[in-house]
C-alpha cells in the first residue's frame, strides 16, 4: 500500500493542490490511513460489516476533503473514485502506509 507521502503526492498531482492545500490534506490522509489500518486489523471476517465500515470512513474523509478542496477539485476526486470503483479497484489514495 502506498505511503501517506506517496498518496499525497498523487493527489497533489491529480488535483493540482496548492502547497497550502497539501499541508491541510496530509493530516487527513494520515488519520484516514490509521483508521483504515485499524479496520483491517480488527476485521472479524464479516465482509459486509467491513464494507459498511469502509464506506463510512470514506464518507467521513470526503467531508474533510471538501473543507480543503475547491468544488472543482472535489468533483474531479469523486469522478476518479467512481471510475476506480467501476473498474473494481480501490478508491484513489486517501491515506495509508
C-alpha positions as CSV (number, residue, x, y, z in Angstrom):
1,X,0.0,0.0,0.0
2,X,1.4,3.4,-0.9
3,X,2.7,5.6,2.0
4,X,0.9,8.7,3.1
5,X,3.5,10.8,1.3
6,X,3.0,8.8,-1.9
7,X,-0.7,9.2,-1.7
8,X,-0.4,12.9,-1.0
9,X,1.9,13.3,-4.0
10,X,-0.5,11.6,-6.2
11,X,-3.5,13.7,-5.1
12,X,-1.3,16.8,-5.4
13,X,-0.6,15.9,-9.0
14,X,-4.1,14.7,-10.0
15,X,-5.9,17.6,-8.3
16,X,-3.3,20.2,-8.7
17,X,-3.2,21.0,-5.0
18,X,-1.7,24.2,-3.8
19,X,1.1,24.0,-1.2
20,X,-1.4,25.1,1.5
21,X,-4.0,22.5,0.4
22,X,-1.3,19.8,0.5
23,X,-0.4,20.8,4.1
24,X,-4.0,20.6,5.1
25,X,-4.6,17.3,3.4
26,X,-1.7,15.4,4.9
27,X,-3.1,15.1,8.5
28,X,-6.5,14.0,7.0
29,X,-4.8,11.3,4.9
30,X,-2.7,10.2,7.9
31,X,-5.8,9.8,10.1
32,X,-7.8,8.0,7.4
33,X,-4.9,5.7,6.9
34,X,-4.7,4.9,10.7
35,X,-8.4,4.2,10.8
36,X,-8.3,2.1,7.7
37,X,-5.4,0.0,9.2
38,X,-7.4,-0.5,12.4
39,X,-10.4,-1.7,10.4
40,X,-8.2,-4.3,8.6
41,X,-6.6,-5.4,11.9
42,X,-9.9,-5.8,13.7
43,X,-11.8,-7.4,10.8
44,X,-13.8,-10.3,12.0
45,X,-14.2,-11.9,8.6
46,X,-17.6,-10.3,8.0
47,X,-17.2,-8.7,4.6
48,X,-20.5,-6.8,4.7
49,X,-19.6,-5.2,8.1
50,X,-16.1,-4.4,6.8
51,X,-17.5,-2.9,3.6
52,X,-20.0,-0.8,5.6
53,X,-17.3,0.5,7.9
54,X,-15.0,1.3,4.9
55,X,-17.9,3.2,3.2
56,X,-18.5,5.2,6.4
57,X,-14.8,6.0,6.7
58,X,-14.8,7.1,3.0
59,X,-17.8,9.4,3.6
60,X,-16.1,11.0,6.7
61,X,-12.9,11.5,4.7
62,X,-14.8,13.1,1.8
63,X,-16.3,15.6,4.2
64,X,-12.9,16.6,5.4
65,X,-11.6,16.8,1.9
66,X,-14.5,19.0,0.9
67,X,-13.3,21.5,3.6
68,X,-9.9,21.8,1.9
69,X,-10.6,21.3,-1.8
70,X,-12.3,23.6,-4.3
71,X,-15.6,22.4,-5.7
72,X,-13.9,21.6,-9.0
73,X,-11.2,19.6,-7.3
74,X,-13.7,17.7,-5.2
75,X,-15.8,16.9,-8.3
76,X,-12.6,15.6,-10.0
77,X,-11.7,13.5,-7.0
78,X,-15.2,12.0,-6.9
79,X,-15.1,11.2,-10.6
80,X,-11.7,9.5,-10.2
81,X,-13.0,7.4,-7.2
82,X,-16.2,6.4,-9.1
83,X,-14.1,5.3,-12.2
84,X,-11.8,3.2,-10.0
85,X,-14.8,1.6,-8.2
86,X,-16.4,0.7,-11.5
87,X,-13.2,-1.0,-12.6
88,X,-13.2,-3.0,-9.4
89,X,-10.2,-1.2,-8.0
90,X,-10.0,0.6,-4.6
91,X,-10.7,4.3,-4.5
92,X,-7.8,6.6,-5.2
93,X,-5.4,7.3,-2.3
94,X,-6.8,8.8,0.8
95,X,-4.2,7.7,3.3
96,X,-2.0,4.9,4.1
97,X,1.4,3.5,4.7
